[in-house]
């Protein structure tokens, strides 16, 4: 209930009776009609912040007794002051009977009830001081303040210097609370520390209140914004230019608000800075006096801030302990209703985050607002059951995730060791493809214990057969791709992958360096590393595969649909095959390699560079890079070289390819004996030294790695054509 503001406004209300413990074990019930008014007057002098002002006491016409009678346990009346005899009590009963009322029925004898004393708060000055001191020592300073504000007589009594010991006794109920400062009275100090209203507007909730101990004020957020300003201006203290009062400005009342900044009282700052212009004022002496005064205030304010924070910490800890106890009560009840495994999981000691997440659920926070009774638990049982069902499923998925994250690294090591022994020119499925196989996944998940790669021994002997099944599935997937996206180039599934027109593209390779993008054919396309990449826009993977990707960084072959059938390349190759006099629908890659036709792009002939020549497979890459989106004038027109001209160019191409394979940075070859990667130079030396292979057999023991880029290139042959007859355009 709000008290009046400093301007004199007041709101009144009725205060409920207070039961106050007395030393004798009985209780004194304080009853009064309490009118609340702000004891605070905001008058300020030139030197200090605002303080309370005390009103002069008025005469109280109340003639109530200090202690009103109250029925005891046996129906007897007991008076605190003993001023009236039992005879008067009997006469009161007789008067009631004479008025036609029945006397009160005597209560049956039994267990004695607690006796109470009724303390009338009309005029405390008429009660023995020792009794009041004993009773009020159990109250808080705010209780004393409220009693003082019940009427003017009590205010005059409790505000008198004689009652200072009562206020001190009340303050002792709060350990660590600093003593009352010299610049404040006990009521002022009590109101500052325990009051609930803003000193300016008198409002309480929903405004947040801020206590500025150095200013001896408590303000709501609205009034704080009106009376305080940012302590810094352009990164410097706002009043730093007043050098003559700089020692005093250090004690300017300030408050720090989290996520906002530091604010200072501009009223105090204005008074201090204005003092510099007052006549007949020794500013140095005045500053010295004020520094001495405000240093004491500042030290006391720091002590109050520490005490306030300690109180807030205690309240916070108390609330937390109460909340934790209620959460434990919920968990105990859940454990007895069939959720033992889930509750044990929530209470896992080495995973405190689980219990924290459980306690922060909106449903749990709602239930924990009150003590957990059987009725509350029964009312919330359906919602709790639904929540625990979801938790059970989440727990199952989490435990499966933990199991897979612990075992997949061992599987990855096993698969790496297996593929390292496979022939370098054969397709070896990745760990993601093995994990997608039902038998491998069942082994990883259902084996009772896997703590090392050695535990996969029962699976090792089956890996070759499983690898063949996986490659077969990948090949079928590739055939379906051609059948669905190949259009006119779709053919008999039995031979479609062997056709010369069947080629594939990788957008990731083309986005990097289109000139270096490799020729993608079967079976090399099954070993392309980009096909194992995950793409966020591609089909959603299942939970197990998501975990495998997080651990290994790969997904099953082309799950992200990165590899595509290259229709434009097929169009270019179709033109080449037709120029060779063959049928594109039946001609295989092997047949074209036997013919090894040399293709010239007539469109790219340049007098400054020469003729653009290439092998038949490179024609598709040249078309994609140079002519796919060209204008009509730049459409690709090709011819097949023949005779001596073709043999000369073929020898040049062979020379360029051999030079590429011998380059120091080339690793597209491998030792057929041990799968060591390298180039022709390093592998010849390796075969001679490590395996003792005869020089005549070295070439037969060097294999082209299945996942290596093609070394076939295009180049300009000299001399150029002087006249070019543009014919045989590639039909796009």
C-alpha positions in Angstrom: 0.0 0.0 0.0 1.6 3.2 -1.1 2.4 6.1 1.2 2.1 9.7 0.2 4.7 11.5 -1.8 7.1 14.2 -0.6 4.7 16.9 -1.9 2.2 15.9 0.6 -0.1 13.6 -1.3 -1.2 10.5 0.7 -3.2 7.4 0.3 -4.8 5.7 3.3 -5.7 2.1 4.0 -6.3 -0.4 6.8 -3.4 -2.4 8.1 -4.2 -6.0 9.1 -3.6 -6.8 12.8 -0.1 -7.9 13.6 0.7 -10.8 15.9 3.9 -10.0 17.8 5.8 -12.6 19.7 6.4 -11.7 23.4 9.1 -13.0 25.7 6.6 -14.9 27.8 5.6 -17.2 24.9 2.2 -15.6 24.4 1.4 -13.2 21.5 0.4 -9.6 21.4 -1.9 -8.7 18.6 -1.4 -5.1 17.5 -4.6 -3.7 16.1 -5.1 -0.2 14.7 -6.5 1.7 11.8 -3.2 2.7 10.1 -3.0 5.7 7.8 0.2 5.6 5.7 1.9 8.9 4.9 5.4 9.6 3.6 7.6 10.7 6.5 10.0 12.1 3.9 10.2 15.7 3.0 12.4 16.6 0.0 13.8 19.9 1.2 17.4 20.3 0.2 20.0 22.8 1.2 22.9 23.8 -1.0 25.2 21.1 0.3 23.3 17.9 0.8 20.9 15.5 -0.9 17.2 15.4 0.1 16.4 14.1 3.6 13.2 13.3 5.6 11.5 16.0 7.7 9.5 15.1 10.8 6.1 16.4 11.6 5.2 17.7 15.0 3.0 15.3 16.9 -0.7 16.1 17.4 -2.8 15.2 20.4 -4.5 11.9 20.1 -8.1 11.9 21.4 -8.2 8.1 21.5 -9.1 6.8 25.0 -8.6 3.1 24.2 -6.7 1.0 26.7 -3.2 0.1 26.1 -4.1 -3.6 26.2 -7.7 -4.7 25.2 -9.0 -7.9 26.8 -9.0 -11.2 24.9 -10.4 -14.6 25.9 -7.8 -17.0 27.2 -7.7 -20.8 26.9 -10.1 -21.3 29.7 -12.4 -18.4 29.0 -10.7 -16.1 31.4 -9.8 -12.5 30.6 -6.3 -11.4 31.2 -5.1 -7.7 31.2 -1.6 -6.7 30.5 -1.4 -3.8 32.9 -3.3 -5.4 35.7 -5.1 -2.1 36.4 -8.6 -3.6 36.7 -9.7 -6.3 39.0 -11.6 -9.5 38.2 -14.6 -8.0 39.9 -15.0 -5.5 37.0 -14.9 -8.5 34.7 -17.8 -10.2 36.5 -19.8 -7.0 36.5 -19.4 -6.8 32.7 -20.8 -10.3 32.4 -23.7 -9.4 34.6 -24.5 -6.4 32.5 -24.6 -8.5 29.5 -27.0 -10.9 31.1 -29.2 -8.0 32.2 -29.4 -6.9 28.6 -31.1 -10.2 27.7 -28.0 -11.9 26.4 -26.8 -15.2 27.5 -23.5 -15.3 29.1 -20.7 -17.0 27.1 -20.7 -20.8 27.6 -17.7 -22.1 29.4 -15.3 -24.2 27.2 -14.6 -27.8 28.1 -11.4 -28.4 29.8 -8.7 -29.8 27.6 -5.3 -29.0 26.2 -4.4 -25.4 27.0 -4.3 -23.1 24.0 -1.7 -20.3 23.4 -2.6 -17.2 25.2 -2.5 -13.8 23.5 -2.3 -10.2 24.6 -4.0 -7.6 22.5 -1.8 -4.6 22.2 -3.6 -1.4 21.2 -1.4 0.8 19.0 -3.5 3.9 19.6 -0.9 5.6 21.8 2.3 3.7 22.5 3.5 6.4 24.9 1.1 5.0 27.5 2.7 1.6 27.4 5.7 0.7 29.6 8.8 1.3 27.6 10.5 -1.9 28.6 7.5 -3.9 27.3 7.6 -2.0 24.0 11.3 -2.4 23.7 11.1 -6.2 24.2 8.2 -6.6 21.8 9.5 -4.3 19.1 13.0 -5.8 19.2 11.4 -8.7 17.2 10.2 -6.4 14.4 11.9 -5.0 11.4 12.6 -1.2 10.9 9.9 -1.1 8.3 7.4 -2.5 10.9 8.4 0.2 13.3 8.0 2.8 10.5 4.5 1.6 9.7 3.5 1.7 13.4 4.9 5.2 13.7 2.8 6.3 10.8 -0.4 4.9 12.3 -1.1 8.1 14.0 0.6 11.3 15.1 1.0 10.3 18.7 2.9 7.1 17.8 5.0 9.0 15.3 6.0 11.5 17.9 6.8 8.7 20.3 8.9 6.5 18.0 10.6 9.5 16.4 11.7 10.8 19.8 15.4 10.3 20.8 14.3 8.1 23.6 13.2 5.4 21.1 16.6 5.3 19.3 17.4 2.0 21.1 14.2 0.4 19.8 15.3 1.2 16.2 18.8 -0.1 16.8 17.3 -3.3 18.2 15.2 -3.7 15.1 18.2 -3.2 12.9 20.1 -6.0 14.7 17.6 -8.4 13.1 19.5 -7.9 9.9 23.1 -9.0 10.3 25.6 -6.9 8.5 23.3 -3.9 8.2 25.5 -0.8 8.6 24.8 1.6 11.5 22.7 4.6 10.9 24.8 7.4 9.5 25.1 10.7 11.3 23.4 12.6 8.5 20.2 10.6 8.8 17.7 9.8 11.6 16.7 6.2 12.3 13.3 6.6 10.6 14.9 8.1 7.6 17.4 5.3 7.4 14.7 2.7 7.8 12.6 4.2 5.1 15.6 4.4 2.7 16.6 0.8 3.3 13.3 -0.9 3.6 10.7 1.3 1.9 8.9 0.3 -1.2 8.0 3.6 -2.8 9.8 6.0 -5.1 10.9 9.1 -3.2 9.7 11.4 -6.1 6.4 10.0 -7.4 5.5 7.6 -4.5 4.8 4.7 -6.9 5.8 1.1 -6.4 5.1 -1.7 -8.8 5.4 -2.2 -11.7 8.2 0.4 -11.7 11.6 -1.0 -10.9 13.2 0.8 -8.0 16.8 1.9 -7.6 18.4 2.8 -4.3 21.1 5.5 -4.7 22.8 5.2 -1.3 25.1 8.2 -1.7 22.2 10.4 -2.7 20.0 9.0 0.1 17.3 8.4 -2.5 15.2 5.6 -3.9 13.8 6.3 -7.4 11.8 4.4 -10.0 13.1 4.1 -13.5 11.1 7.0 -14.7 12.2 9.4 -12.0 15.7 8.2 -12.3 15.8 9.2 -16.0 14.4 12.6 -15.0 16.8 13.3 -12.1 20.0 11.5 -13.3 22.1 11.9 -16.4 24.9 10.0 -18.1 28.1 10.4 -16.1 30.2 10.5 -19.2 30.0 12.8 -22.2 32.0 12.0 -25.3 34.0 9.4 -23.4 35.1 11.8 -20.6 33.5 12.5 -17.2 30.7 15.0 -17.7 32.1 17.7 -15.3 35.8 17.1 -15.7 36.3 20.7 -16.9 35.5 22.0 -13.4 39.1 21.5 -12.2 38.7 23.6 -9.0 36.1 21.2 -7.5 37.5 18.1 -9.1 38.3 16.4 -5.7 34.6 16.8 -4.7 33.2 15.6 -8.0 34.7 12.1 -7.2 31.9 11.8 -4.6 29.0 12.8 -7.0 26.1 10.4 -6.3 26.1 7.8 -9.2 24.4 4.6 -10.0 25.5 1.8 -12.4 22.7 0.1 -14.3 23.6 -3.1 -16.1 23.4 -3.0 -19.9 22.9 0.8 -19.7 25.7 2.7 -18.2 26.7 5.0 -15.3 24.4 7.8 -14.3 25.0 10.8 -11.9 22.7 13.1 -10.0 22.6 16.4 -12.0 20.8 18.3 -9.2 23.7 17.7 -6.8 26.2 18.4 -9.6 24.3 21.7 -10.4 24.5 22.8 -6.8 28.2 22.0 -6.5 29.2 23.7 -9.8 27.0 26.7 -9.0 28.8 27.2 -5.7 31.9 28.2 -7.7 30.1 31.4 -8.6 28.8 32.3 -5.2 30.3 35.6 -3.8 32.2 35.6 -0.6 32.9 31.8 -0.7 36.4 30.4 -0.2 36.0 27.7 -2.8 39.1 25.8 -1.6 37.9 25.7 2.0 34.4 24.8 0.9 35.7 21.9 -1.2 37.9 20.7 1.6 34.9 20.7 4.0 32.6 19.0 1.5 35.2 16.3 0.6 35.5 15.4 4.3 31.8 15.2 4.7 31.1 13.3 1.5 33.9 10.9 1.9 32.2 9.6 5.1 28.9 9.4 3.2 30.5 7.6 0.3 32.2 5.0 2.6 28.9 4.4 4.3 27.1 4.1 1.0 29.6 1.4 -0.2 28.9 -0.6 3.0 25.2 -0.3 2.3 25.6 -1.4 -1.3 27.6 -4.5 -0.1 24.9 -5.3 2.5 22.1 -4.8 -0.1 23.8 -7.2 -2.5 24.3 -9.7 0.2 20.6 -9.5 1.0 19.7 -10.0 -2.6 22.1 -13.0 -2.8 20.4 -14.5 0.2 17.0 -14.0 -1.3 18.1 -15.4 -4.6 19.7 -18.4 -2.9 16.6 -19.0 -0.8 14.4 -18.9 -3.9 16.7 -21.2 -5.7 16.8 -23.7 -2.8 13.0 -23.6 -2.6 12.7 -24.1 -6.4 15.2 -26.9 -6.4 13.4 -28.6 -3.5 10.2 -28.4 -5.5 11.9 -29.8 -8.6 13.2 -32.7 -6.5 9.7 -33.3 -5.2 8.4 -33.5 -8.8 11.2 -35.9 -9.8 10.5 -38.1 -6.7 6.9 -38.4 -7.6 7.7 -39.1 -11.3 10.1 -41.8 -10.2 7.3 -43.6 -8.3 5.0 -43.4 -11.2 7.0 -45.4 -13.8 9.7 -43.0 -15.0 12.6 -44.4 -13.0 15.1 -44.5 -16.0 14.2 -41.0 -17.2 14.5 -39.5 -13.7 17.8 -41.2 -13.2 19.0 -39.8 -16.5 17.9 -36.3 -15.5 19.7 -36.6 -12.1 23.0 -37.8 -13.7 25.6 -36.3 -11.5 28.2 -35.7 -14.2 25.6 -34.1 -16.5 24.1 -31.2 -14.4 22.9 -29.5 -17.6 20.1 -32.1 -17.9 18.6 -31.3 -14.6 19.0 -27.6 -15.3 17.2 -27.9 -18.7 14.4 -30.0 -17.0 13.9 -27.4 -14.3 13.8 -24.5 -16.9 10.9 -26.1 -18.8 7.8 -23.8 -18.8 5.6 -26.6 -17.4 8.0 -27.4 -14.5 8.4 -23.7 -13.7 4.7 -23.3 -13.6 4.2 -26.2 -11.3 7.0 -25.1 -9.0 5.4 -21.8 -8.2 3.7 -23.5 -5.3 4.6 -26.3 -2.9 4.1 -29.6 -4.6 1.0 -31.3 -3.1 -0.7 -34.5 -4.2 -3.6 -32.5 -5.7 -1.3 -30.3 -7.7 0.6 -33.3 -9.0 -2.6 -35.2 -9.9 -3.9 -32.1 -11.8 -0.6 -31.8 -13.8 -0.1 -35.6 -14.3 -1.4 -35.6 -18.0 0.9 -32.7 -18.9 3.8 -34.3 -17.1 3.2 -37.7 -18.8 3.2 -36.1 -22.2 6.4 -34.2 -21.3 8.1 -37.4 -20.0 7.1 -39.3 -23.1 8.9 -36.8 -25.3 11.9 -36.8 -22.9 12.0 -40.6 -23.2 12.2 -40.4 -26.9 14.8 -37.6 -26.8 16.8 -39.7 -24.3 16.7 -42.7 -26.6 18.0 -40.6 -29.5 20.6 -39.0 -27.3 21.9 -42.3 -26.1 22.0 -43.6 -29.7 23.9 -40.5 -30.7 26.4 -41.0 -27.9 26.9 -44.6 -28.9 27.4 -43.8 -32.6 29.8 -41.0 -31.9 31.9 -43.4 -29.7 31.9 -46.2 -32.3 31.9 -44.6 -35.7 35.6 -43.4 -35.3 36.6 -47.1 -34.9 34.6 -48.1 -38.0 36.2 -45.3 -39.9 39.7 -46.6 -39.0 38.7 -50.1 -40.0 37.4 -49.0 -43.4 40.5 -46.8 -44.1 42.7 -49.8 -43.4 40.7 -52.0 -45.7 40.5 -49.5 -48.6 44.3 -48.9 -48.3 44.9 -52.5 -49.4 42.4 -52.4 -52.4 43.8 -52.0 -55.9 44.3 -48.3 -56.8 42.3 -48.6 -60.0 39.2 -50.1 -58.4 36.3 -48.5 -56.7 36.5 -48.6 -52.9 33.3 -47.4 -51.1 33.7 -44.8 -48.4 32.9 -45.3 -44.7 29.5 -43.6 -45.3 28.6 -46.1 -47.9 29.6 -49.0 -45.6 27.6 -47.5 -42.7 24.6 -47.2 -45.0 24.7 -51.0 -45.5 22.2 -52.7 -43.1 24.7 -55.4 -41.9 27.4 -52.9 -41.0 25.0 -50.5 -39.2 23.4 -53.3 -37.3 26.9 -54.5 -36.2 27.9 -51.0 -35.1 24.7 -50.4 -33.1 23.8 -53.8 -31.7 27.3 -55.2 -30.7 27.3 -55.2 -26.9 30.7 -53.7 -26.6 33.0 -51.8 -29.0 36.0 -50.2 -27.5 38.6 -50.5 -30.2 39.0 -51.3 -33.9 39.9 -54.9 -33.0 36.2 -55.4 -32.0 35.3 -55.2 -35.7 37.2 -58.5 -36.4 34.0 -60.5 -37.0 33.1 -57.9 -39.7 36.4 -57.8 -41.5 36.1 -61.1 -43.4 32.7 -59.9 -44.8 33.9 -56.5 -46.0 34.9 -57.6 -49.6 31.5 -59.0 -50.2 29.8 -56.0 -48.7 32.0 -53.7 -50.8 30.8 -55.5 -54.0 27.2 -55.1 -52.9 27.7 -51.4 -52.3 29.4 -50.8 -55.7 26.6 -52.7 -57.4 24.1 -50.4 -55.7 26.0 -47.3 -56.7 26.2 -48.5 -60.3 22.4 -49.1 -60.4 21.9 -45.6 -59.0 24.1 -44.2 -61.8 22.1 -46.2 -64.4 18.8 -44.8 -63.0 20.3 -41.3 -63.2 21.0 -41.7 -67.0 17.6 -43.2 -67.6 15.8 -40.3 -65.9 17.9 -37.4 -67.0 19.7 -38.6 -70.2 16.9 -38.0 -72.6 17.8 -39.2 -76.1 21.1 -40.6 -74.6 19.3 -43.1 -72.4 20.0 -46.5 -73.7 20.0 -50.2 -72.7 21.0 -50.3 -69.0 23.3 -53.1 -69.7 25.6 -51.0 -71.9 24.6 -47.4 -71.2 27.6 -46.8 -68.8 30.0 -48.0 -71.4 28.8 -45.8 -74.2 31.1 -43.0 -75.5 28.4 -40.4 -75.0 27.8 -41.3 -71.3 29.7 -38.7 -69.3 29.0 -36.9 -66.0 29.6 -33.5 -64.5 30.4 -32.1 -61.1 29.3 -28.5 -60.5 31.7 -28.2 -57.6 34.6 -28.9 -59.9 33.4 -26.5 -62.6 32.9 -23.7 -60.1 36.5 -24.0 -59.0 38.5 -24.1 -62.3 36.5 -25.0 -65.4 39.7 -25.6 -67.3 40.9 -28.2 -64.8 37.5 -29.9 -64.4 38.2 -33.6 -65.0 36.4 -35.9 -67.4 33.8 -37.8 -65.4 33.1 -41.3 -66.7 32.2 -44.6 -65.3 33.7 -46.1 -63.1 35.8 -43.0 -62.0 32.6 -41.1 -61.2 31.9 -43.7 -58.4 35.2 -42.6 -56.7 34.8 -38.8 -57.1 35.4 -37.2 -53.7 32.8 -34.4 -54.2 30.1 -37.0 -54.4 30.6 -37.6 -50.7 30.0 -34.0 -49.7 26.8 -32.8 -47.9 24.8 -30.0 -49.3 22.3 -28.1 -47.1 19.8 -27.7 -49.9 19.7 -31.4 -50.7 17.4 -34.1 -49.3 17.3 -34.5 -45.6 19.4 -37.3 -44.1 18.3 -39.6 -41.3 19.5 -39.1 -37.8 22.2 -41.8 -37.9 23.6 -40.4 -41.1 23.6 -37.0 -39.7 25.8 -38.2 -36.8 28.1 -40.0 -39.2 28.5 -36.8 -41.2 29.3 -34.9 -38.0 32.0 -37.4 -37.1 33.5 -38.3 -40.5 32.5 -35.3 -42.7 31.1 -37.5 -45.5 27.7 -38.8 -46.7 26.8 -41.8 -48.8 27.8 -41.5 -52.5 25.9 -38.8 -54.3 23.3 -38.5 -51.5 23.4 -34.7 -52.0 22.8 -35.3 -55.8 25.9 -33.4 -56.8 26.9 -35.7 -59.7 24.7 -35.1 -62.8 24.5 -36.5 -66.3 26.3 -34.1 -68.6 23.9 -33.7 -71.5 25.8 -30.9 -73.2 29.0 -33.0 -73.2 27.0 -35.9 -74.7 25.9 -33.6 -77.5 29.5 -32.7 -78.4 30.6 -36.3 -78.3 27.7 -37.3 -80.5 29.0 -35.0 -83.2 32.5 -36.4 -82.9 31.3 -40.0 -83.1 29.2 -39.2 -86.2 32.3 -37.6 -87.9 34.0 -40.9 -87.2 31.3 -42.7 -89.1 29.9 -44.5 -86.1 26.5 -44.7 -84.4 26.4 -42.7 -81.1 23.8 -45.0 -79.7 26.0 -48.1 -79.8 29.6 -46.9 -79.9 31.4 -47.5 -76.7 34.3 -45.6 -75.0 36.6 -48.6 -75.6 35.9 -48.4 -79.4 36.6 -44.7 -79.5 39.9 -45.2 -77.5 41.0 -47.7 -80.1 40.3 -45.3 -83.0 41.9 -42.4 -80.9 40.6 -39.7 -83.3 42.3 -36.3 -83.1 39.7 -33.5 -83.1 40.3 -29.9 -84.3 38.1 -27.0 -83.3 37.9 -24.9 -86.5 36.1 -22.1 -84.6 39.1 -21.6 -82.3 41.7 -21.4 -85.1 43.9 -18.3 -84.5 46.5 -16.8 -86.7 48.5 -15.7 -83.6 48.3 -19.1 -81.8 47.6 -21.9 -84.2 45.1 -24.7 -84.5 43.1 -25.9 -81.5 43.6 -29.7 -81.3 42.6 -32.4 -78.8 41.7 -36.0 -78.3 38.1 -37.0 -78.8 37.2 -37.0 -75.1 38.5 -33.5 -74.5 36.1 -32.2 -77.1 33.3 -32.4 -74.6 35.2 -30.3 -72.0 36.2 -27.8 -74.7 32.6 -27.4 -75.8 31.4 -26.8 -72.2 34.1 -24.3 -71.5 34.3 -22.3 -74.7 31.1 -22.8 -76.8 28.2 -23.9 -74.7 26.8 -20.4 -74.3 28.5 -18.9 -77.4 26.8 -16.8 -80.1 25.9 -18.3 -83.5 29.2 -17.1 -85.0 31.2 -18.8 -82.2 29.4 -22.1 -82.4 31.8 -25.0 -82.2 32.7 -26.5 -85.6 35.0 -29.5 -85.6 36.9 -31.8 -88.0 38.7 -35.1 -87.6 42.4 -34.9 -88.5 43.8 -37.8 -90.7 47.0 -39.1 -92.1 50.4 -37.7 -91.2 48.9 -34.6 -89.7 47.0 -36.7 -87.2 50.0 -38.8 -86.3 52.1 -35.7 -85.7 49.5 -34.2 -83.3 49.0 -37.6 -81.6 52.7 -37.8 -80.9 52.7 -34.3 -79.5 49.7 -35.1 -77.2 51.4 -38.3 -76.0 54.5 -36.2 -75.1 52.4 -33.6 -73.2 50.6 -36.3 -71.2 53.9 -38.1 -70.3 55.3 -34.8 -69.2 52.3 -34.2 -67.0 52.6 -37.7 -65.4 56.3 -37.0 -64.6 55.6 -33.6 -62.9 56.8 -33.4 -59.3 53.3 -32.3 -58.1 51.5 -35.1 -59.9 50.2 -38.0 -57.7 47.6 -39.6 -60.0 49.6 -42.8 -60.3 50.1 -45.6 -57.8 52.3 -48.7 -57.2 50.3 -51.8 -58.0 52.2 -53.7 -55.3 51.6 -51.4 -52.3 49.3 -48.6 -53.6 51.9 -45.9 -52.9 51.0 -42.7 -54.7 53.3 -40.8 -56.9 54.4 -39.9 -60.5 56.2 -42.0 -63.1 59.6 -40.8 -61.9 59.2 -41.6 -58.2 57.3 -44.8 -58.7 59.9 -46.3 -61.1 62.5 -45.7 -58.4 60.2 -47.1 -55.8 59.5 -50.3 -57.7 63.2 -50.9 -58.3 64.3 -50.2 -54.7 61.4 -51.5 -52.6 60.0 -54.3 -54.7 63.0 -55.3 -56.9 60.9 -55.1 -60.1 62.9 -55.4 -63.3 63.0 -52.3 -65.5 61.2 -54.1 -68.3 58.2 -54.7 -65.9 58.1 -51.4 -64.2 55.5 -49.9 -66.5 53.1 -52.9 -65.9 53.3 -52.3 -62.1 52.3 -48.6 -62.3 48.5 -48.1 -62.3 46.4 -45.0 -62.8 44.4 -44.2 -59.7 40.7 -44.4 -60.3 40.1 -41.0 -58.6 42.8 -39.1 -60.5 42.1 -36.3 -63.0 42.6 -37.0 -66.7 45.9 -35.8 -68.1 44.4 -35.3 -71.6 44.7 -31.7 -72.7 44.1 -29.4 -75.6 46.8 -27.2 -77.2 47.5 -25.0 -80.2 49.4 -26.7 -83.0 51.5 -24.7 -85.4 51.0 -23.6 -88.1 47.5 -22.2 -88.1 45.0 -22.6 -90.9 45.0 -19.6 -93.2 41.6 -20.2 -94.5 38.9 -22.0 -92.4 35.8 -23.6 -93.9 33.4 -23.5 -91.0 31.3 -26.7 -91.3 30.1 -29.5 -89.1 28.8 -27.3 -86.3 28.0 -29.1 -83.0 24.2 -29.2 -82.7 23.1 -27.9 -79.3 
